Amino acid sequence: MALPLNIFKTVTNVLSTSPVGIYTAPVGYTGVVLLAQVANTGSNTETVTFSHQRTIAGIAVTTEIVKDFPIPANDSASFLDGKLVLETNDALLISGSSNTNLKFTGSILETLK
């Protein structure tokens, strides 16, 4: 059976104070991140760290896209001005200063290699 050429995915997550993997590009596909945003539904400014992770020679290399980025109360922030390409097994990690008030939404296009 043939694999689909393109798959669109929506990823959502309520952030925690520990970094959590929210998406990993599957084998045979490239993940193109079209949208990555976080809404702060709380009444205080909260911070977000959003990172790309790639394993090289068995070592996970994490690169922050934003680190401790402040989002005011009842506001949101987008973390990409363009697209982010994830190769097979690349991952997105995210964490925040609140376990309840920060909510991530992402749109990803998986395209067959």
Backbone as XML, in Angstrom:
<?xml version="1.0"?>
<chain id="A" units="angstrom">
  <residue number="1" name="MET">
    <atom name="N" x="0.843" y="-1.181" z="0.000"/>
    <atom name="CA" x="0.000" y="0.000" z="0.000"/>
    <atom name="C" x="0.889" y="1.246" z="0.000"/>
  </residue>
  <residue number="2" name="ALA">
    <atom name="N" x="0.575" y="2.190" z="-0.834"/>
    <atom name="CA" x="1.355" y="3.416" z="-0.958"/>
    <atom name="C" x="1.105" y="4.338" z="0.234"/>
  </residue>
  <residue number="3" name="LEU">
    <atom name="N" x="2.165" y="5.011" z="0.645"/>
    <atom name="CA" x="2.048" y="5.995" z="1.724"/>
    <atom name="C" x="1.487" y="7.293" z="1.157"/>
  </residue>
  <residue number="4" name="PRO">
    <atom name="N" x="0.716" y="8.042" z="1.949"/>
    <atom name="CA" x="0.199" y="9.326" z="1.473"/>
    <atom name="C" x="1.342" y="10.321" z="1.267"/>
  </residue>
  <residue number="5" name="LEU">
    <atom name="N" x="1.235" y="11.136" z="0.242"/>
    <atom name="CA" x="2.261" y="12.124" z="-0.079"/>
    <atom name="C" x="2.326" y="13.228" z="0.974"/>
  </residue>
  <residue number="6" name="ASN">
    <atom name="N" x="1.170" y="13.753" z="1.367"/>
    <atom name="CA" x="1.096" y="14.850" z="2.335"/>
    <atom name="C" x="0.067" y="14.535" z="3.414"/>
  </residue>
  <residue number="7" name="ILE">
    <atom name="N" x="0.430" y="14.847" z="4.663"/>
    <atom name="CA" x="-0.476" y="14.681" z="5.790"/>
    <atom name="C" x="-0.424" y="15.969" z="6.612"/>
  </residue>
  <residue number="8" name="PHE">
    <atom name="N" x="-1.572" y="16.593" z="6.824"/>
    <atom name="CA" x="-1.638" y="17.780" z="7.676"/>
    <atom name="C" x="-2.014" y="17.344" z="9.093"/>
  </residue>
  <residue number="9" name="LYS">
    <atom name="N" x="-1.321" y="17.915" z="10.091"/>
    <atom name="CA" x="-1.593" y="17.583" z="11.481"/>
    <atom name="C" x="-1.736" y="18.850" z="12.313"/>
  </residue>
  <residue number="10" name="THR">
    <atom name="N" x="-2.617" y="18.775" z="13.295"/>
    <atom name="CA" x="-2.725" y="19.817" z="14.307"/>
    <atom name="C" x="-2.263" y="19.213" z="15.619"/>
  </residue>
  <residue number="11" name="VAL">
    <atom name="N" x="-1.352" y="19.911" z="16.282"/>
    <atom name="CA" x="-0.800" y="19.449" z="17.552"/>
    <atom name="C" x="-1.206" y="20.450" z="18.625"/>
  </residue>
  <residue number="12" name="THR">
    <atom name="N" x="-1.773" y="19.954" z="19.726"/>
    <atom name="CA" x="-2.120" y="20.831" z="20.848"/>
    <atom name="C" x="-1.532" y="20.253" z="22.125"/>
  </residue>
  <residue number="13" name="ASN">
    <atom name="N" x="-1.264" y="21.133" z="23.083"/>
    <atom name="CA" x="-0.678" y="20.688" z="24.339"/>
    <atom name="C" x="-0.827" y="21.782" z="25.384"/>
  </residue>
  <residue number="14" name="VAL">
    <atom name="N" x="-1.156" y="21.392" z="26.605"/>
    <atom name="CA" x="-1.102" y="22.307" z="27.740"/>
    <atom name="C" x="0.300" y="22.173" z="28.305"/>
  </residue>
  <residue number="15" name="LEU">
    <atom name="N" x="1.034" y="23.280" z="28.362"/>
    <atom name="CA" x="2.436" y="23.236" z="28.758"/>
    <atom name="C" x="2.617" y="22.862" z="30.219"/>
  </residue>
  <residue number="16" name="SER">
    <atom name="N" x="3.781" y="22.299" z="30.501"/>
    <atom name="CA" x="4.182" y="22.037" z="31.879"/>
    <atom name="C" x="5.514" y="22.727" z="32.112"/>
  </residue>
  <residue number="17" name="THR">
    <atom name="N" x="5.975" y="22.713" z="33.347"/>
    <atom name="CA" x="7.224" y="23.390" z="33.681"/>
    <atom name="C" x="8.456" y="22.576" z="33.286"/>
  </residue>
  <residue number="18" name="SER">
    <atom name="N" x="8.262" y="21.333" z="32.888"/>
    <atom name="CA" x="9.355" y="20.501" z="32.378"/>
    <atom name="C" x="9.231" y="20.394" z="30.869"/>
  </residue>
  <residue number="19" name="PRO">
    <atom name="N" x="10.362" y="20.381" z="30.141"/>
    <atom name="CA" x="10.285" y="20.251" z="28.682"/>
    <atom name="C" x="9.612" y="18.946" z="28.264"/>
  </residue>
  <residue number="20" name="VAL">
    <atom name="N" x="8.688" y="19.057" z="27.309"/>
    <atom name="CA" x="7.933" y="17.908" z="26.819"/>
    <atom name="C" x="8.046" y="17.888" z="25.298"/>
  </residue>
  <residue number="21" name="GLY">
    <atom name="N" x="8.261" y="16.697" z="24.732"/>
    <atom name="CA" x="8.250" y="16.552" z="23.284"/>
    <atom name="C" x="6.820" y="16.609" z="22.784"/>
  </residue>
  <residue number="22" name="ILE">
    <atom name="N" x="6.530" y="17.546" z="21.885"/>
    <atom name="CA" x="5.163" y="17.694" z="21.387"/>
    <atom name="C" x="4.996" y="17.158" z="19.971"/>
  </residue>
  <residue number="23" name="TYR">
    <atom name="N" x="6.127" y="16.947" z="19.269"/>
    <atom name="CA" x="6.049" y="16.399" z="17.918"/>
    <atom name="C" x="7.415" y="15.843" z="17.537"/>
  </residue>
  <residue number="24" name="THR">
    <atom name="N" x="7.400" y="14.697" z="16.854"/>
    <atom name="CA" x="8.606" y="14.110" z="16.280"/>
    <atom name="C" x="8.300" y="13.742" z="14.834"/>
  </residue>
  <residue number="25" name="ALA">
    <atom name="N" x="9.163" y="14.168" z="13.919"/>
    <atom name="CA" x="8.957" y="13.857" z="12.504"/>
    <atom name="C" x="9.131" y="12.353" z="12.294"/>
  </residue>
  <residue number="26" name="PRO">
    <atom name="N" x="8.136" y="11.702" z="11.669"/>
    <atom name="CA" x="8.192" y="10.250" z="11.509"/>
    <atom name="C" x="9.190" y="9.804" z="10.428"/>
  </residue>
  <residue number="27" name="VAL">
    <atom name="N" x="9.559" y="8.546" z="10.490"/>
    <atom name="CA" x="10.466" y="7.946" z="9.508"/>
    <atom name="C" x="9.847" y="8.052" z="8.111"/>
  </residue>
  <residue number="28" name="GLY">
    <atom name="N" x="10.647" y="8.498" z="7.155"/>
    <atom name="CA" x="10.200" y="8.602" z="5.776"/>
    <atom name="C" x="9.528" y="9.915" z="5.424"/>
  </residue>
  <residue number="29" name="TYR">
    <atom name="N" x="9.328" y="10.782" z="6.408"/>
    <atom name="CA" x="8.657" y="12.055" z="6.181"/>
    <atom name="C" x="9.506" y="13.221" z="6.678"/>
  </residue>
  <residue number="30" name="THR">
    <atom name="N" x="9.272" y="14.365" z="6.075"/>
    <atom name="CA" x="9.804" y="15.626" z="6.573"/>
    <atom name="C" x="8.626" y="16.381" z="7.161"/>
  </residue>
  <residue number="31" name="GLY">
    <atom name="N" x="8.797" y="16.926" z="8.366"/>
    <atom name="CA" x="7.745" y="17.725" z="8.984"/>
    <atom name="C" x="8.002" y="19.203" z="8.728"/>
  </residue>
  <residue number="32" name="VAL">
    <atom name="N" x="7.024" y="19.886" z="8.175"/>
    <atom name="CA" x="7.135" y="21.319" z="7.932"/>
    <atom name="C" x="6.189" y="22.012" z="8.912"/>
  </residue>
  <residue number="33" name="VAL">
    <atom name="N" x="6.764" y="22.727" z="9.868"/>
    <atom name="CA" x="5.952" y="23.421" z="10.874"/>
    <atom name="C" x="5.462" y="24.723" z="10.257"/>
  </residue>
  <residue number="34" name="LEU">
    <atom name="N" x="4.145" y="24.829" z="10.119"/>
    <atom name="CA" x="3.525" y="25.989" z="9.494"/>
    <atom name="C" x="3.122" y="27.040" z="10.526"/>
  </residue>
  <residue number="35" name="LEU">
    <atom name="N" x="2.779" y="26.589" z="11.723"/>
    <atom name="CA" x="2.313" y="27.477" z="12.783"/>
    <atom name="C" x="2.740" y="26.904" z="14.124"/>
  </residue>
  <residue number="36" name="ALA">
    <atom name="N" x="3.218" y="27.757" z="15.000"/>
    <atom name="CA" x="3.553" y="27.355" z="16.369"/>
    <atom name="C" x="3.248" y="28.547" z="17.268"/>
  </residue>
  <residue number="37" name="GLN">
    <atom name="N" x="2.174" y="28.433" z="18.049"/>
    <atom name="CA" x="1.799" y="29.555" z="18.902"/>
    <atom name="C" x="1.350" y="29.061" z="20.262"/>
  </residue>
  <residue number="38" name="VAL">
    <atom name="N" x="1.461" y="29.949" z="21.236"/>
    <atom name="CA" x="1.041" y="29.645" z="22.603"/>
    <atom name="C" x="0.125" y="30.761" z="23.084"/>
  </residue>
  <residue number="39" name="ALA">
    <atom name="N" x="-0.981" y="30.373" z="23.696"/>
    <atom name="CA" x="-1.906" y="31.319" z="24.322"/>
    <atom name="C" x="-1.731" y="31.255" z="25.827"/>
  </residue>
  <residue number="40" name="ASN">
    <atom name="N" x="-1.713" y="32.404" z="26.454"/>
    <atom name="CA" x="-1.663" y="32.502" z="27.915"/>
    <atom name="C" x="-3.065" y="32.863" z="28.380"/>
  </residue>
  <residue number="41" name="THR">
    <atom name="N" x="-3.766" y="31.893" z="28.980"/>
    <atom name="CA" x="-5.134" y="32.107" z="29.424"/>
    <atom name="C" x="-5.214" y="32.570" z="30.876"/>
  </residue>
  <residue number="42" name="GLY">
    <atom name="N" x="-4.069" y="32.771" z="31.491"/>
    <atom name="CA" x="-4.034" y="33.176" z="32.896"/>
    <atom name="C" x="-4.073" y="34.680" z="33.081"/>
  </residue>
  <residue number="43" name="SER">
    <atom name="N" x="-3.959" y="35.094" z="34.334"/>
    <atom name="CA" x="-4.025" y="36.516" z="34.665"/>
    <atom name="C" x="-2.659" y="37.129" z="34.958"/>
  </residue>
  <residue number="44" name="ASN">
    <atom name="N" x="-1.582" y="36.355" z="34.749"/>
    <atom name="CA" x="-0.216" y="36.846" z="34.956"/>
    <atom name="C" x="0.622" y="36.587" z="33.710"/>
  </residue>
  <residue number="45" name="THR">
    <atom name="N" x="1.666" y="37.366" z="33.513"/>
    <atom name="CA" x="2.609" y="37.105" z="32.430"/>
    <atom name="C" x="3.330" y="35.793" z="32.723"/>
  </residue>
  <residue number="46" name="GLU">
    <atom name="N" x="3.424" y="34.932" z="31.717"/>
    <atom name="CA" x="4.114" y="33.638" z="31.835"/>
    <atom name="C" x="5.204" y="33.574" z="30.767"/>
  </residue>
  <residue number="47" name="THR">
    <atom name="N" x="6.162" y="32.667" z="30.943"/>
    <atom name="CA" x="7.241" y="32.525" z="29.967"/>
    <atom name="C" x="7.204" y="31.146" z="29.315"/>
  </residue>
  <residue number="48" name="VAL">
    <atom name="N" x="7.745" y="31.085" z="28.079"/>
    <atom name="CA" x="7.760" y="29.851" z="27.289"/>
    <atom name="C" x="9.153" y="29.640" z="26.698"/>
  </residue>
  <residue number="49" name="THR">
    <atom name="N" x="9.588" y="28.380" z="26.694"/>
    <atom name="CA" x="10.790" y="27.978" z="25.968"/>
    <atom name="C" x="10.367" y="26.944" z="24.936"/>
  </residue>
  <residue number="50" name="PHE">
    <atom name="N" x="10.715" y="27.204" z="23.673"/>
    <atom name="CA" x="10.336" y="26.361" z="22.537"/>
    <atom name="C" x="11.614" y="25.981" z="21.810"/>
  </residue>
  <residue number="51" name="SER">
    <atom name="N" x="11.854" y="24.671" z="21.619"/>
    <atom name="CA" x="13.139" y="24.207" z="21.112"/>
    <atom name="C" x="13.015" y="23.149" z="20.027"/>
  </residue>
  <residue number="52" name="HIS">
    <atom name="N" x="14.059" y="23.063" z="19.228"/>
    <atom name="CA" x="14.244" y="22.013" z="18.218"/>
    <atom name="C" x="15.283" y="21.046" z="18.778"/>
  </residue>
  <residue number="53" name="GLN">
    <atom name="N" x="15.059" y="19.736" z="18.603"/>
    <atom name="CA" x="16.028" y="18.752" z="19.091"/>
    <atom name="C" x="16.347" y="17.745" z="17.992"/>
  </residue>
  <residue number="54" name="ARG">
    <atom name="N" x="17.637" y="17.520" z="17.773"/>
    <atom name="CA" x="18.111" y="16.528" z="16.794"/>
    <atom name="C" x="19.171" y="15.679" z="17.488"/>
  </residue>
  <residue number="55" name="THR">
    <atom name="N" x="19.090" y="14.377" z="17.278"/>
    <atom name="CA" x="20.085" y="13.471" z="17.842"/>
    <atom name="C" x="21.178" y="13.250" z="16.809"/>
  </residue>
  <residue number="56" name="ILE">
    <atom name="N" x="22.414" y="13.563" z="17.211"/>
    <atom name="CA" x="23.581" y="13.419" z="16.351"/>
    <atom name="C" x="24.571" y="12.500" z="17.050"/>
  </residue>
  <residue number="57" name="ALA">
    <atom name="N" x="24.889" y="11.389" z="16.414"/>
    <atom name="CA" x="25.829" y="10.400" z="16.962"/>
    <atom name="C" x="25.420" y="9.988" z="18.374"/>
  </residue>
  <residue number="58" name="GLY">
    <atom name="N" x="24.103" y="9.807" z="18.569"/>
    <atom name="CA" x="23.592" y="9.353" z="19.859"/>
    <atom name="C" x="23.462" y="10.431" z="20.922"/>
  </residue>
  <residue number="59" name="ILE">
    <atom name="N" x="23.749" y="11.679" z="20.572"/>
    <atom name="CA" x="23.665" y="12.781" z="21.536"/>
    <atom name="C" x="22.565" y="13.740" z="21.099"/>
  </residue>
  <residue number="60" name="ALA">
    <atom name="N" x="21.618" y="14.012" z="21.991"/>
    <atom name="CA" x="20.531" y="14.946" z="21.696"/>
    <atom name="C" x="21.058" y="16.377" z="21.764"/>
  </residue>
  <residue number="61" name="VAL">
    <atom name="N" x="20.939" y="17.081" z="20.639"/>
    <atom name="CA" x="21.363" y="18.482" z="20.564"/>
    <atom name="C" x="20.099" y="19.332" z="20.528"/>
  </residue>
  <residue number="62" name="THR">
    <atom name="N" x="19.909" y="20.158" z="21.553"/>
    <atom name="CA" x="18.718" y="20.989" z="21.673"/>
    <atom name="C" x="19.078" y="22.435" z="21.356"/>
  </residue>
  <residue number="63" name="THR">
    <atom name="N" x="18.312" y="23.039" z="20.453"/>
    <atom name="CA" x="18.517" y="24.438" z="20.069"/>
    <atom name="C" x="17.239" y="25.205" z="20.369"/>
  </residue>
  <residue number="64" name="GLU">
    <atom name="N" x="17.344" y="26.199" z="21.224"/>
    <atom name="CA" x="16.172" y="27.002" z="21.576"/>
    <atom name="C" x="15.782" y="27.911" z="20.421"/>
  </residue>
  <residue number="65" name="ILE">
    <atom name="N" x="14.509" y="27.930" z="20.097"/>
    <atom name="CA" x="13.971" y="28.877" z="19.125"/>
    <atom name="C" x="13.609" y="30.157" z="19.868"/>
  </residue>
  <residue number="66" name="VAL">
    <atom name="N" x="12.971" y="30.003" z="21.032"/>
    <atom name="CA" x="12.791" y="31.094" z="21.996"/>
    <atom name="C" x="13.065" y="30.513" z="23.378"/>
  </residue>
  <residue number="67" name="LYS">
    <atom name="N" x="13.627" y="31.339" z="24.261"/>
    <atom name="CA" x="13.920" y="30.876" z="25.623"/>
    <atom name="C" x="13.377" y="31.897" z="26.611"/>
  </residue>
  <residue number="68" name="ASP">
    <atom name="N" x="12.555" y="31.405" z="27.543"/>
    <atom name="CA" x="11.943" y="32.259" z="28.563"/>
    <atom name="C" x="11.251" y="33.474" z="27.938"/>
  </residue>
  <residue number="69" name="PHE">
    <atom name="N" x="10.525" y="33.213" z="26.856"/>
    <atom name="CA" x="9.816" y="34.275" z="26.129"/>
    <atom name="C" x="8.564" y="34.670" z="26.910"/>
  </residue>
  <residue number="70" name="PRO">
    <atom name="N" x="8.418" y="35.949" z="27.285"/>
    <atom name="CA" x="7.244" y="36.362" z="28.075"/>
    <atom name="C" x="5.996" y="36.533" z="27.211"/>
  </residue>
  <residue number="71" name="ILE">
    <atom name="N" x="4.888" y="36.007" z="27.716"/>
    <atom name="CA" x="3.588" y="36.200" z="27.076"/>
    <atom name="C" x="2.669" y="36.836" z="28.120"/>
  </residue>
  <residue number="72" name="PRO">
    <atom name="N" x="2.184" y="38.047" z="27.857"/>
    <atom name="CA" x="1.308" y="38.715" z="28.814"/>
    <atom name="C" x="0.007" y="37.939" z="29.048"/>
  </residue>
  <residue number="73" name="ALA">
    <atom name="N" x="-0.654" y="38.257" z="30.153"/>
    <atom name="CA" x="-1.936" y="37.641" z="30.479"/>
    <atom name="C" x="-2.932" y="37.855" z="29.350"/>
  </residue>
  <residue number="74" name="ASN">
    <atom name="N" x="-3.732" y="36.823" z="29.079"/>
    <atom name="CA" x="-4.784" y="36.882" z="28.061"/>
    <atom name="C" x="-4.273" y="37.328" z="26.687"/>
  </residue>
  <residue number="75" name="ASP">
    <atom name="N" x="-3.087" y="36.841" z="26.333"/>
    <atom name="CA" x="-2.482" y="37.178" z="25.048"/>
    <atom name="C" x="-1.882" y="35.905" z="24.453"/>
  </residue>
  <residue number="76" name="SER">
    <atom name="N" x="-1.356" y="36.004" z="23.250"/>
    <atom name="CA" x="-0.713" y="34.848" z="22.620"/>
    <atom name="C" x="0.519" y="35.314" z="21.865"/>
  </residue>
  <residue number="77" name="ALA">
    <atom name="N" x="1.369" y="34.350" z="21.494"/>
    <atom name="CA" x="2.575" y="34.657" z="20.733"/>
    <atom name="C" x="2.814" y="33.554" z="19.718"/>
  </residue>
  <residue number="78" name="SER">
    <atom name="N" x="3.279" y="33.966" z="18.549"/>
    <atom name="CA" x="3.661" y="33.035" z="17.505"/>
    <atom name="C" x="5.179" y="32.965" z="17.491"/>
  </residue>
  <residue number="79" name="PHE">
    <atom name="N" x="5.731" y="31.753" z="17.370"/>
    <atom name="CA" x="7.174" y="31.581" z="17.501"/>
    <atom name="C" x="7.905" y="31.407" z="16.181"/>
  </residue>
  <residue number="80" name="LEU">
    <atom name="N" x="7.193" y="31.423" z="15.067"/>
    <atom name="CA" x="7.842" y="31.274" z="13.773"/>
    <atom name="C" x="7.392" y="32.379" z="12.828"/>
  </residue>
  <residue number="81" name="ASP">
    <atom name="N" x="8.346" y="33.039" z="12.179"/>
    <atom name="CA" x="8.021" y="34.018" z="11.156"/>
    <atom name="C" x="7.862" y="33.347" z="9.796"/>
  </residue>
  <residue number="82" name="GLY">
    <atom name="N" x="8.476" y="32.183" z="9.648"/>
    <atom name="CA" x="8.391" y="31.420" z="8.411"/>
    <atom name="C" x="8.091" y="29.978" z="8.754"/>
  </residue>
  <residue number="83" name="LYS">
    <atom name="N" x="8.632" y="29.081" z="7.964"/>
    <atom name="CA" x="8.415" y="27.650" z="8.197"/>
    <atom name="C" x="9.663" y="27.042" z="8.820"/>
  </residue>
  <residue number="84" name="LEU">
    <atom name="N" x="9.477" y="25.977" z="9.587"/>
    <atom name="CA" x="10.579" y="25.241" z="10.198"/>
    <atom name="C" x="10.518" y="23.821" z="9.673"/>
  </residue>
  <residue number="85" name="VAL">
    <atom name="N" x="11.612" y="23.342" z="9.080"/>
    <atom name="CA" x="11.660" y="22.001" z="8.500"/>
    <atom name="C" x="12.301" y="21.050" z="9.508"/>
  </residue>
  <residue number="86" name="LEU">
    <atom name="N" x="11.597" y="19.938" z="9.775"/>
    <atom name="CA" x="12.103" y="18.914" z="10.684"/>
    <atom name="C" x="12.394" y="17.651" z="9.887"/>
  </residue>
  <residue number="87" name="GLU">
    <atom name="N" x="13.626" y="17.181" z="9.983"/>
    <atom name="CA" x="13.993" y="15.933" z="9.327"/>
    <atom name="C" x="13.513" y="14.763" z="10.175"/>
  </residue>
  <residue number="88" name="THR">
    <atom name="N" x="13.514" y="13.564" z="9.591"/>
    <atom name="CA" x="13.096" y="12.362" z="10.314"/>
    <atom name="C" x="13.740" y="12.307" z="11.694"/>
  </residue>
  <residue number="89" name="ASN">
    <atom name="N" x="12.930" y="12.072" z="12.700"/>
    <atom name="CA" x="13.313" y="11.952" z="14.113"/>
    <atom name="C" x="13.670" y="13.268" z="14.795"/>
  </residue>
  <residue number="90" name="ASP">
    <atom name="N" x="13.649" y="14.408" z="14.106"/>
    <atom name="CA" x="13.782" y="15.698" z="14.778"/>
    <atom name="C" x="12.537" y="15.899" z="15.637"/>
  </residue>
  <residue number="91" name="ALA">
    <atom name="N" x="12.701" y="16.595" z="16.754"/>
    <atom name="CA" x="11.578" y="16.793" z="17.675"/>
    <atom name="C" x="11.429" y="18.259" z="18.069"/>
  </residue>
  <residue number="92" name="LEU">
    <atom name="N" x="10.206" y="18.620" z="18.440"/>
    <atom name="CA" x="9.916" y="19.924" z="19.032"/>
    <atom name="C" x="9.670" y="19.710" z="20.518"/>
  </residue>
  <residue number="93" name="LEU">
    <atom name="N" x="10.301" y="20.539" z="21.335"/>
    <atom name="CA" x="10.125" y="20.491" z="22.794"/>
    <atom name="C" x="9.589" y="21.835" z="23.247"/>
  </residue>
  <residue number="94" name="ILE">
    <atom name="N" x="8.775" y="21.797" z="24.314"/>
    <atom name="CA" x="8.224" y="23.042" z="24.836"/>
    <atom name="C" x="8.032" y="22.939" z="26.331"/>
  </residue>
  <residue number="95" name="SER">
    <atom name="N" x="8.209" y="24.072" z="27.010"/>
    <atom name="CA" x="7.937" y="24.149" z="28.454"/>
    <atom name="C" x="7.537" y="25.580" z="28.778"/>
  </residue>
  <residue number="96" name="GLY">
    <atom name="N" x="6.931" y="25.750" z="29.937"/>
    <atom name="CA" x="6.489" y="27.078" z="30.336"/>
    <atom name="C" x="6.583" y="27.264" z="31.834"/>
  </residue>
  <residue number="97" name="SER">
    <atom name="N" x="6.270" y="28.452" z="32.271"/>
    <atom name="CA" x="6.348" y="28.776" z="33.696"/>
    <atom name="C" x="5.060" y="28.432" z="34.444"/>
  </residue>
  <residue number="98" name="SER">
    <atom name="N" x="4.074" y="27.872" z="33.723"/>
    <atom name="CA" x="2.799" y="27.493" z="34.337"/>
    <atom name="C" x="2.401" y="26.108" z="33.852"/>
  </residue>
  <residue number="99" name="ASN">
    <atom name="N" x="1.761" y="25.332" z="34.732"/>
    <atom name="CA" x="1.261" y="24.008" z="34.364"/>
    <atom name="C" x="-0.175" y="24.033" z="33.858"/>
  </residue>
  <residue number="100" name="THR">
    <atom name="N" x="-0.818" y="25.202" z="33.877"/>
    <atom name="CA" x="-2.235" y="25.240" z="33.499"/>
    <atom name="C" x="-2.601" y="26.345" z="32.513"/>
  </residue>
  <residue number="101" name="ASN">
    <atom name="N" x="-1.866" y="27.434" z="32.483"/>
    <atom name="CA" x="-2.313" y="28.616" z="31.737"/>
    <atom name="C" x="-1.751" y="28.765" z="30.335"/>
  </residue>
  <residue number="102" name="LEU">
    <atom name="N" x="-0.796" y="27.954" z="29.947"/>
    <atom name="CA" x="-0.160" y="28.093" z="28.643"/>
    <atom name="C" x="-0.580" y="26.949" z="27.731"/>
  </residue>
  <residue number="103" name="LYS">
    <atom name="N" x="-1.129" y="27.296" z="26.559"/>
    <atom name="CA" x="-1.673" y="26.285" z="25.653"/>
    <atom name="C" x="-1.069" y="26.447" z="24.262"/>
  </residue>
  <residue number="104" name="PHE">
    <atom name="N" x="-0.442" y="25.366" z="23.779"/>
    <atom name="CA" x="0.226" y="25.351" z="22.482"/>
    <atom name="C" x="-0.714" y="24.844" z="21.394"/>
  </residue>
  <residue number="105" name="THR">
    <atom name="N" x="-0.642" y="25.476" z="20.222"/>
    <atom name="CA" x="-1.305" y="24.990" z="19.021"/>
    <atom name="C" x="-0.287" y="25.047" z="17.883"/>
  </residue>
  <residue number="106" name="GLY">
    <atom name="N" x="-0.173" y="23.951" z="17.159"/>
    <atom name="CA" x="0.749" y="23.912" z="16.034"/>
    <atom name="C" x="0.108" y="23.255" z="14.829"/>
  </residue>
  <residue number="107" name="SER">
    <atom name="N" x="0.525" y="23.690" z="13.654"/>
    <atom name="CA" x="0.085" y="23.076" z="12.395"/>
    <atom name="C" x="1.325" y="22.557" z="11.686"/>
  </residue>
  <residue number="108" name="ILE">
    <atom name="N" x="1.269" y="21.292" z="11.280"/>
    <atom name="CA" x="2.438" y="20.651" z="10.680"/>
    <atom name="C" x="2.005" y="19.913" z="9.422"/>
  </residue>
  <residue number="109" name="LEU">
    <atom name="N" x="2.803" y="20.073" z="8.372"/>
    <atom name="CA" x="2.630" y="19.328" z="7.134"/>
    <atom name="C" x="3.716" y="18.262" z="7.090"/>
  </residue>
  <residue number="110" name="GLU">
    <atom name="N" x="3.306" y="17.000" z="7.074"/>
    <atom name="CA" x="4.253" y="15.911" z="6.890"/>
    <atom name="C" x="4.255" y="15.564" z="5.400"/>
  </residue>
  <residue number="111" name="THR">
    <atom name="N" x="5.420" y="15.615" z="4.793"/>
    <atom name="CA" x="5.515" y="15.323" z="3.381"/>
    <atom name="C" x="6.495" y="14.182" z="3.147"/>
  </residue>
  <residue number="112" name="LEU">
    <atom name="N" x="6.116" y="13.266" z="2.296"/>
    <atom name="CA" x="6.890" y="12.065" z="2.012"/>
    <atom name="C" x="8.226" y="12.440" z="1.378"/>
  </residue>
  <residue number="113" name="LYS">
    <atom name="N" x="9.296" y="11.801" z="1.850"/>
    <atom name="CA" x="10.632" y="12.073" z="1.290"/>
    <atom name="C" x="10.783" y="11.411" z="-0.055"/>
  </residue>
</chain>
